[in-house]
Amino acid sequence: KSLAKAIADMSSDKETLSAELAAVNEYYAKLKDRCIAKPETYEARKARREAEINGLKEALRVLDSQTAFVQRRKRAHMRGALEA
């Protein structure tokens, strides 16, 4: 009788541990998906770089158009001219 009881207890323990292991493995899979960085695809990198380049080109165009409105004063210096 004690052998049958020991087998029943161990079978029950095995089922409980198997259920716990399955839960831990499921949690680990979800955690791994959230925490482990996935490499970015070539298409995503290319699109991000193109967007950055287009933004920089637009900023350069805006800065160039704004400097066209700024007038610079040049001072002509002559040799021997008296400065006040």
DSSP file with accessible surface (Angstrom, degrees, kcal/mol):
  #  RESIDUE AA STRUCTURE BP1 BP2  ACC     N-H-->O    O-->H-N    N-H-->O    O-->H-N    TCO  KAPPA ALPHA  PHI   PSI    X-CA   Y-CA   Z-CA
    1    1 A K     >        0   0  223      0, 0.0     4,-2.3     0, 0.0     5,-0.2   0.000 360.0 360.0 360.0 -41.6    0.0    0.0    0.0
    2    2 A S  H  >  +     0   0  103      1,-0.2     4,-2.5     2,-0.2     5,-0.2   0.845 360.0  54.0 -65.4 -31.4    2.8    2.5    0.8
    3    3 A L  H  > S+     0   0  125      2,-0.2     4,-2.4     1,-0.2    -1,-0.2   0.925 109.4  47.3 -67.2 -42.5    4.3    1.9   -2.6
    4    4 A A  H  > S+     0   0   64      2,-0.2     4,-2.3     1,-0.2    -2,-0.2   0.900 112.9  49.4 -64.8 -40.1    1.1    2.7   -4.3
    5    5 A K  H  X S+     0   0  130     -4,-2.3     4,-2.7     2,-0.2    -2,-0.2   0.919 110.5  50.3 -66.1 -40.9    0.6    5.8   -2.2
    6    6 A A  H  X S+     0   0   37     -4,-2.5     4,-2.7     2,-0.2     5,-0.2   0.915 111.0  49.1 -63.5 -41.4    4.2    6.9   -2.9
    7    7 A I  H  X S+     0   0   98     -4,-2.4     4,-2.5     2,-0.2    -1,-0.2   0.922 111.9  48.7 -64.1 -41.2    3.6    6.5   -6.7
    8    8 A A  H  X S+     0   0   56     -4,-2.3     4,-2.4     2,-0.2    -2,-0.2   0.924 112.8  47.9 -64.8 -43.7    0.4    8.5   -6.5
    9    9 A D  H  X S+     0   0   75     -4,-2.7     4,-2.7     2,-0.2    -2,-0.2   0.925 113.3  47.1 -63.5 -44.0    2.1   11.3   -4.5
   10   10 A M  H  X S+     0   0  130     -4,-2.7     4,-2.6     2,-0.2    -2,-0.2   0.884 111.3  51.4 -67.9 -35.9    5.0   11.4   -6.9
   11   11 A S  H  X S+     0   0   56     -4,-2.5     4,-2.3    -5,-0.2    -1,-0.2   0.920 111.4  48.0 -64.8 -42.0    2.6   11.4   -9.9
   12   12 A S  H  X S+     0   0   60     -4,-2.4     4,-2.4     2,-0.2    -2,-0.2   0.918 112.2  49.2 -64.3 -42.9    0.7   14.3   -8.4
   13   13 A D  H  X S+     0   0   95     -4,-2.7     4,-2.9     1,-0.2     5,-0.2   0.903 109.9  52.1 -61.9 -40.6    3.9   16.1   -7.7
   14   14 A K  H  X S+     0   0  147     -4,-2.6     4,-2.6     2,-0.2    -2,-0.2   0.918 109.8  48.1 -63.8 -42.7    5.1   15.6  -11.3
   15   15 A E  H  X S+     0   0  136     -4,-2.3     4,-2.2     2,-0.2    -1,-0.2   0.924 113.0  48.4 -63.4 -42.5    1.8   17.0  -12.7
   16   16 A T  H  X S+     0   0   69     -4,-2.4     4,-2.4     2,-0.2    -2,-0.2   0.937 113.7  46.1 -63.3 -46.3    2.0   20.0  -10.4
   17   17 A L  H  X S+     0   0  109     -4,-2.9     4,-2.8     1,-0.2    -2,-0.2   0.882 110.9  53.1 -65.8 -35.7    5.7   20.6  -11.3
   18   18 A S  H  X S+     0   0   63     -4,-2.6     4,-2.4    -5,-0.2    -1,-0.2   0.910 109.8  48.3 -65.1 -40.6    4.9   20.2  -15.0
   19   19 A A  H  X S+     0   0   64     -4,-2.2     4,-2.2     2,-0.2    -2,-0.2   0.918 112.9  48.1 -65.4 -42.2    2.1   22.8  -14.8
   20   20 A E  H  X S+     0   0  113     -4,-2.4     4,-2.7     2,-0.2    -2,-0.2   0.914 111.4  50.4 -64.0 -42.4    4.4   25.2  -13.0
   21   21 A L  H  X S+     0   0  100     -4,-2.8     4,-2.9     1,-0.2     5,-0.2   0.918 109.4  50.9 -62.6 -41.5    7.2   24.6  -15.6
   22   22 A A  H  X S+     0   0   59     -4,-2.4     4,-2.3     1,-0.2    -1,-0.2   0.918 111.5  48.1 -62.2 -41.7    4.7   25.3  -18.4
   23   23 A A  H  X S+     0   0   56     -4,-2.2     4,-2.4     2,-0.2    -2,-0.2   0.920 112.8  47.9 -65.3 -42.5    3.6   28.5  -16.7
   24   24 A V  H  X S+     0   0   89     -4,-2.7     4,-2.8     1,-0.2    -2,-0.2   0.925 112.0  49.6 -64.8 -42.9    7.2   29.6  -16.2
   25   25 A N  H  X S+     0   0   88     -4,-2.9     4,-2.2     2,-0.2    -1,-0.2   0.898 111.0  49.8 -64.0 -37.9    8.1   28.8  -19.8
   26   26 A E  H  X S+     0   0  117     -4,-2.3     4,-2.0    -5,-0.2    -1,-0.2   0.930 112.4  47.3 -65.1 -44.8    5.1   30.8  -21.1
   27   27 A Y  H  X S+     0   0  136     -4,-2.4     4,-2.6     1,-0.2    -2,-0.2   0.915 111.1  52.1 -62.6 -41.6    6.1   33.8  -18.9
   28   28 A Y  H  X S+     0   0  130     -4,-2.8     4,-2.9     1,-0.2    -2,-0.2   0.904 107.5  52.0 -62.9 -40.4    9.7   33.5  -20.1
   29   29 A A  H  X S+     0   0   43     -4,-2.2     4,-2.0     2,-0.2    -1,-0.2   0.924 112.1  45.6 -63.3 -42.3    8.6   33.5  -23.7
   30   30 A K  H  X S+     0   0  119     -4,-2.0     4,-1.6     2,-0.2    -2,-0.2   0.916 114.8  48.0 -65.8 -42.7    6.5   36.7  -23.2
   31   31 A L  H  X S+     0   0   56     -4,-2.6     4,-2.5     1,-0.2     5,-0.3   0.914 109.5  52.7 -64.3 -40.8    9.3   38.3  -21.3
   32   32 A K  H  X S+     0   0   89     -4,-2.9     4,-2.3     1,-0.2    -1,-0.2   0.905 106.5  53.4 -63.3 -40.0   11.9   37.4  -23.9
   33   33 A D  H  < S+     0   0   99     -4,-2.0    -1,-0.2     1,-0.2    -2,-0.2   0.872 116.1  39.3 -63.0 -36.3    9.7   38.9  -26.7
   34   34 A R  H  < S+     0   0  181     -4,-1.6    -2,-0.2    -5,-0.1    -1,-0.2   0.820 124.1  35.2 -82.7 -32.2    9.5   42.2  -24.8
   35   35 A C  H  < S+     0   0   92     -4,-2.5     2,-0.6    -5,-0.1    -3,-0.2   0.750  95.8  80.4 -99.6 -28.6   13.1   42.4  -23.4
   36   36 A I  S  < S-     0   0   94     -4,-2.3     2,-0.2    -5,-0.3    -1,-0.0  -0.739  81.2-124.9 -89.0 123.1   15.4   41.0  -26.1
   37   37 A A        -     0   0   94     -2,-0.6    -2,-0.1     1,-0.1    -3,-0.1  -0.437  19.0-144.8 -68.4 133.8   16.1   43.5  -28.8
   38   38 A K        -     0   0  145     -2,-0.2    -1,-0.1    -5,-0.1     2,-0.0  -0.807  26.1-105.4 -97.7 139.0   15.3   42.3  -32.3
   39   39 A P        -     0   0  124      0, 0.0     2,-0.2     0, 0.0    -1,-0.1  -0.360  36.9-113.9 -64.4 142.4   17.5   43.4  -35.1
   40   40 A E        -     0   0   79      1,-0.1    -3,-0.0     2,-0.1     2,-0.0  -0.532  32.4-113.5 -76.2 141.4   16.0   46.0  -37.3
   41   41 A T     >  -     0   0   82     -2,-0.2     4,-2.4     1,-0.1     5,-0.2  -0.294  21.5-114.9 -72.5 159.4   15.3   45.0  -40.9
   42   42 A Y  H  > S+     0   0  129      1,-0.2     4,-2.9     2,-0.2     5,-0.2   0.912 116.5  53.2 -59.9 -42.5   17.2   46.5  -43.8
   43   43 A E  H  > S+     0   0  134      1,-0.2     4,-2.5     2,-0.2    -1,-0.2   0.901 109.2  48.4 -62.8 -40.4   14.0   48.1  -45.1
   44   44 A A  H  > S+     0   0   40      2,-0.2     4,-2.4     1,-0.2    -1,-0.2   0.918 113.2  47.1 -67.0 -42.3   13.2   49.8  -41.8
   45   45 A R  H  X S+     0   0   83     -4,-2.4     4,-2.6     2,-0.2     5,-0.2   0.923 113.2  49.4 -62.8 -43.3   16.8   51.1  -41.4
   46   46 A K  H  X S+     0   0   96     -4,-2.9     4,-2.6    -5,-0.2    -2,-0.2   0.930 111.9  47.6 -62.9 -45.1   16.7   52.4  -45.0
   47   47 A A  H  X S+     0   0   55     -4,-2.5     4,-2.3    -5,-0.2    -1,-0.2   0.909 112.6  49.5 -63.8 -40.9   13.4   54.1  -44.5
   48   48 A R  H  X S+     0   0  120     -4,-2.4     4,-2.2     1,-0.2    -2,-0.2   0.928 112.7  46.9 -65.1 -42.8   14.6   55.7  -41.2
   49   49 A R  H  X S+     0   0  135     -4,-2.6     4,-2.7     2,-0.2    -2,-0.2   0.905 111.3  51.1 -65.9 -40.9   17.8   57.0  -42.8
   50   50 A E  H  X S+     0   0   98     -4,-2.6     4,-2.7     2,-0.2    -1,-0.2   0.910 110.2  49.7 -63.1 -40.1   15.9   58.3  -45.8
   51   51 A A  H  X S+     0   0   65     -4,-2.3     4,-2.2     2,-0.2    -1,-0.2   0.910 111.9  48.6 -64.7 -40.1   13.5   60.2  -43.6
   52   52 A E  H  X S+     0   0  116     -4,-2.2     4,-2.4     2,-0.2    -2,-0.2   0.928 112.3  48.1 -65.5 -43.3   16.4   61.6  -41.6
   53   53 A I  H  X S+     0   0   85     -4,-2.7     4,-2.6     1,-0.2    -2,-0.2   0.920 111.4  50.3 -64.3 -42.9   18.2   62.7  -44.8
   54   54 A N  H  X S+     0   0   97     -4,-2.7     4,-2.3     1,-0.2    -1,-0.2   0.900 110.3  50.6 -62.9 -39.1   15.0   64.3  -46.1
   55   55 A G  H  X S+     0   0   43     -4,-2.2     4,-2.4     2,-0.2    -1,-0.2   0.910 110.9  48.2 -63.8 -41.5   14.6   66.2  -42.9
   56   56 A L  H  X S+     0   0  111     -4,-2.4     4,-2.5     2,-0.2    -2,-0.2   0.899 110.8  51.0 -66.7 -38.1   18.2   67.4  -43.0
   57   57 A K  H  X S+     0   0  136     -4,-2.6     4,-2.5     2,-0.2    -2,-0.2   0.913 110.7  49.2 -63.9 -40.9   17.7   68.5  -46.6
   58   58 A E  H  X S+     0   0   93     -4,-2.3     4,-2.5     2,-0.2    -2,-0.2   0.919 111.0  49.6 -64.3 -42.1   14.6   70.4  -45.6
   59   59 A A  H  X S+     0   0   46     -4,-2.4     4,-2.7     1,-0.2    -2,-0.2   0.916 111.4  49.2 -63.5 -41.4   16.3   72.1  -42.7
   60   60 A L  H  X S+     0   0  100     -4,-2.5     4,-2.7     2,-0.2    -2,-0.2   0.918 110.3  50.9 -63.6 -41.4   19.2   73.1  -45.0
   61   61 A R  H  X S+     0   0  138     -4,-2.5     4,-2.4     2,-0.2    -2,-0.2   0.929 111.5  47.7 -63.3 -41.9   16.7   74.5  -47.6
   62   62 A V  H  X S+     0   0   49     -4,-2.5     4,-2.2     2,-0.2    -2,-0.2   0.933 113.0  47.9 -64.4 -44.8   15.0   76.5  -44.9
   63   63 A L  H  X S+     0   0   98     -4,-2.7     4,-2.1     1,-0.2    -2,-0.2   0.907 111.6  50.3 -64.6 -39.4   18.3   77.9  -43.5
   64   64 A D  H  X S+     0   0   95     -4,-2.7     4,-0.9     1,-0.2    -1,-0.2   0.907 111.3  48.5 -64.6 -39.7   19.5   78.8  -47.0
   65   65 A S  H  X S+     0   0   51     -4,-2.4     4,-0.6    -5,-0.2    -2,-0.2   0.863 111.6  50.3 -71.4 -30.6   16.2   80.6  -47.7
   66   66 A Q  H >X S+     0   0  109     -4,-2.2     3,-0.9     1,-0.2     4,-0.6   0.883 106.0  54.4 -74.6 -35.2   16.4   82.5  -44.4
   67   67 A T  H 3< S+     0   0   82     -4,-2.1     3,-0.4     1,-0.3    -1,-0.2   0.745  96.9  67.0 -72.4 -17.5   20.0   83.6  -45.0
   68   68 A A  H 3< S+     0   0   81     -4,-0.9    -1,-0.3     1,-0.2    -2,-0.2   0.822 100.9  49.6 -68.7 -27.2   19.0   85.1  -48.3
   69   69 A F  H << S+     0   0  171     -3,-0.9     2,-0.5    -4,-0.6    -1,-0.2   0.643  92.3  89.8 -84.7 -15.7   16.9   87.6  -46.4
   70   70 A V     <  -     0   0   97     -4,-0.6     2,-0.5    -3,-0.4    -4,-0.0  -0.720  67.8-152.0 -85.6 125.2   19.8   88.6  -44.1
   71   71 A Q        -     0   0  183     -2,-0.5     2,-0.4     2,-0.0    -2,-0.1  -0.836   5.1-147.8 -99.2 133.5   21.9   91.4  -45.5
   72   72 A R        -     0   0  214     -2,-0.5     2,-0.6     2,-0.0    -2,-0.0  -0.827   8.9-137.9-100.3 136.7   25.4   91.6  -44.5
   73   73 A R        -     0   0  207     -2,-0.4     2,-0.5     2,-0.0    -2,-0.0  -0.813  16.4-161.4 -93.5 126.1   27.1   94.9  -44.1
   74   74 A K        -     0   0  198     -2,-0.6     2,-0.6     2,-0.0    -2,-0.0  -0.907   6.6-147.6-106.5 135.8   30.6   95.1  -45.5
   75   75 A R        -     0   0  183     -2,-0.5     2,-0.6     2,-0.0    -2,-0.0  -0.897   8.8-145.2-102.9 126.0   32.9   97.8  -44.5
   76   76 A A        -     0   0   99     -2,-0.6     2,-0.5     2,-0.0    -2,-0.0  -0.796  14.6-161.5 -90.4 123.1   35.3   99.0  -47.1
   77   77 A H        -     0   0  138     -2,-0.6     2,-0.4     3,-0.0    -2,-0.0  -0.928   2.4-163.0-107.7 130.1   38.6  100.0  -45.5
   78   78 A M    >   -     0   0  148     -2,-0.5     3,-1.6     4,-0.1     2,-0.2  -0.857  29.0-104.1-108.4 147.8   40.9  102.2  -47.4
   79   79 A R  T 3  S+     0   0  251     -2,-0.4     3,-0.1     1,-0.3    -1,-0.0  -0.464 105.3  13.5 -69.7 134.9   44.6  102.6  -46.6
   80   80 A G  T 3  S+     0   0   82      1,-0.3    -1,-0.3    -2,-0.2     2,-0.2   0.449  89.7 141.2  83.1  -1.1   45.3  105.8  -44.9
   81   81 A A    <   -     0   0   55     -3,-1.6     2,-0.3     1,-0.1    -1,-0.3  -0.519  55.0-116.5 -74.6 143.2   41.7  106.5  -44.2
   82   82 A L        -     0   0  175     -2,-0.2     2,-0.4    -3,-0.1    -1,-0.1  -0.617  23.8-147.4 -80.8 134.3   41.1  108.1  -40.8
   83   83 A E              0   0  162     -2,-0.3    -1,-0.0     1,-0.0     0, 0.0  -0.855 360.0 360.0-102.9 138.1   39.0  106.1  -38.5
   84   84 A A              0   0  154     -2,-0.4    -1,-0.0     0, 0.0     0, 0.0  -0.440 360.0 360.0 -85.3 360.0   36.7  107.9  -36.1
